[in-house]
Amino acid sequence: MQKQISSNGLTKVQVMIMAIAAGVCVANVYYNQPILKDIASSFGVSEGEAGSISVLTQVGYGFGLFFLIPLGDKINKKKLILCLLTCLFCLLILMTFSQNIVEVWILSVAIGIATVSAQVILPLAASIDRVTTGKTVGNIFTGILIGVLGARVFSGYITEWLSWRYVYGFSAGMILIVTILLQIYLPNVKNEYSGDYLDLLKSTLQQLKRFSLLRETSLIGGLLFGVFCSFWTTLTFHLSGAPFNFQSDTIGMYGFVAIAGALMAPVFGKLADQGNSQRSLTIAVSMVITGLVIAKIASSSAIAIAVAVLLLDIGVQATQVTNVATIYTLDAQSNSRINTVYMTTYFMGGAVGTSIGLFCWHLGGWNLVTWQMLIFTLLAFFIIVRPKITTAKTNK
């Protein structure tokens, strides 16, 4: 039986495998968030030292985005993806048998770097699909989001019933499986860029100057992902303390609520294809603000926190899908470099959000953290509505 080919040149099987592979890969950035206390206890270190694991993983991811992802416009994307996945497999095996917190810190940075293969898969799909980019990107991004959110459920349960080390061991097995599948099913795409590596990096930075829309979406994405990471990192500490006193597996259950939000990603991708990106962003960020207000006002209610998780995750993920679908319409020949600019800013925002969130947690607990997240979100909202405000003043 022949595979059904979509109008964009990708089979449904290829899109599904790309989505699964991207999700399995990027999950490695987030496995550590619900199990930080377990890692701290394992090595006899403080919560602050364990919290650095999340920051270092995200810093590594941002480093890999800037220095490795532009290569997707120069060399064969399939080979680049497979090479990164092979390195990731080896690093996960080493993490499984790590002996001290310093090794964990070093391996966290390296894992973050190798995990960027998920961000080569996205521009690869976008370079093939020139008609319904938002829909295809939305489907693959759904896989990424489920990986991001499901990572917390997976790591929470595995750690509770076995050990945090098994999280990385099982992940290595999954990476091996998707590497084999991508070797079989991933298409090859010819690249147009012929300059050297340094010119490629310079060209990447030039994309910021070329497109004001890229500058705006990058800033919005960074701010919202900063909120996302700050929320999930400190939520672990909030739910493990009074009045909840939840264990890792219970905390991980909140990831199931968030996964429901991730399933909305293709819907917002279709809106971006229809040219409704600003409307989509306004609705999405408004949902984040509502969720954060609920989390602040009803901070001692498990049900209210679940509602906040749902609203925040739908809003953040919808924002990212809309942004990604939008930037891939700027220049198809520069998709990897444009993606590098956006995603580097995106994950730098995540690292900053995590760092500031941890600082606020130690300084003022959940109350101060929620204020920090609201400030980030309101800044993003202002950037989105600013064109409307400027247009209204001009019309007067």
Disulfide bonds with the S-S distance in Angstrom:
none
